[in-house]
Every structure is written in structure tokens, then in C-alpha cells.
Amino acid sequence: MRWERKDMLGIRDLSREEILLILDTADSFIEISTREIKKVPTLRGKTVVNLFYEASTRTRTSFEIAGKRLSADTINISSTTSSVVKGETLIDTARNLEAMNPDVIVIRHSAAGAPHMLAALVKPPVINAGDGAHEHPTQALLDMMTIRSKKGRLENLRIAIVGDIAHSRVARSNIHGLKTMGAQVVVAGPATMLPRDMALMGVEVHSSLEKALTGADVVMMLRIQIERQQQNFFPSLREYARRFCLNGRNIGLAKEDVLVMHPGPINRGVEIAPEIADGPFSVILDQVTNGVAVRMALLYLLTGGRGF
Ligand code: CP
């Protein structure tokens, strides 16, 4: 199949075939990052603008590396060092960037829907690098790529997503993607962090970590957003860790070949014990490696590549 969309704004609207096209294309790019000369001329002469209104280590760096490995010129704009600090609106920023003829704009923004507004305004393709608590599509794609490469499939796997489900764009994108690909999704977290409409999305919902872990093929632990402690979503970090930290004892409830995942950044000892994050079940750094390949695939497909 051919990629037909102008933008990559979310996983929710993607078909199984579109997800497979991205994952297959990413698989074909992974080898480039293992070469001594990690560069191909595919996007020579193209310009990729990374516009980040929120902090990022993995996503921003891997978009920059992905562009560079495809020989694109990559420009990073951070809200703290741009005219955003002088009060320039997103719309004015977008129009000024468009006037410089970029070929792709990647945006991370704290407001849900900001990439959609940008995509409606500008001609070049827009990629959502995370918008508020809405979606983080490239994270879900790299997560699916990692699971598929380790397990050989996504269908019929029991995948537990644990933590602050209500405020997590990673959880939302993964639920959409994994359900589309035929996985069985289970979520768990404190009742205050579980959205009421979860069951409508076709996922199993638990307020017990142990129930979610039982028989899991994959466990995805989410970062607890420390800043939410002030909002009384949970009594204390110690209480959260007592009930929801993945550790050397409760991991035994999952399948013996379980994969442990985390989008990062990690709060060690809060949602995941260090010995699990660094242990034999962890594929956390594989996720980061695959993130470069997924972003190479999207830059390639959105600039007219036909896929593999
Ligand atoms: N996983 C993720 O989005 O990490 P960053 O916030 O560092 O980009």
C-alpha cells in the first residue's frame, strides 16, 4: 500500500494497513543506524523543523538524528529560545516557519490539538511529537515496533499499561494502536488516574497492579508525573510505589518471557525498581533505538517515499 496522508497527527485514525506500512518501513531503516557511516541520501535537500514547546530528550533527539541519517537539514526550535518568549502565537510562528519552505514540521505542544491546528494552517506535512494528554503517535509506533521485533507479532498478546492512564498521551496512543493490531490491552492505576470511559475503548481495567500483571506478555510502566502529587491523585510517592511499582517480586506474576517497557524518563523506585529497569526483561533502550527508525520511516513516507 501507499502512504496517502499529508500529516501524522494520531494513531486513532490509522488503519491496520497504515500501521503495518510504517512498522515495515521502520524495520527496513533499522540497519542504517548500525553502519559505520550512518547516512543515506534519501532526504537530501529536504528541511525538517523540530518545533518543541515542551521539554524532550528522546523524541526531539531522535527526530533530529532520524532527519540527519536521511541527509535532511534539521532545525531545532525550542519555545524557550524562540520568539514564543516574546509572546508570538503558535499561528504566527507557524506562518513564519512556513514562509521559509520547510518540508516537514514536527511539533510537541502542551495543548491537545495544537498539531491539528498547525496541520490545517500550513502546507508541509506535520508530525505530532506529543500534544498535551491527547496523543504521542510516534511513541506508540516505536513501542509496537519493539514488541513486534521481540515477540514476532502483536495479535493476541496480553499487554498491561500501568500508571497515570488518564493523563498519559502514551497510554492513549498505545491503546488505539494495540487494539487496532489485535492485542488484548489491560490498564491499571489508582482509581483517580483511570478515565471513566476506558471500558468503552475495549480494554480491561484494574485498580490492582497484580491483577494487570497476571499472565502479561508485555508490561508498559508509565512515568508518574510528580507534579500531579499536588493535585491529590495519590497520597504520596511512597504510597504509589507500594501499590504500583514494578519490582522483583510482582514481576513473577507475568509470563516468564515478559517484556518490560517504559517510554522514559523513568522515576526509579517510584513506578519501576532499578533492578527491573536495568534487568533481563527490560527493552527500554531497544525502544529508544527503534524510535530513530520509526521517525526515519515517517519522515520518508510523509515526504513522498513509497514504503517497502
Ligand atoms: N518518551 C518521550 O516522549 O520522551 P521525551 O519526553 O524525552 O521525548
Residues whose N, C-alpha, C, O or C-beta is under 5 A from the ligand:
A	BS01	CP	A55 S56 T57 R58 T59 R60 P263 G264 P265
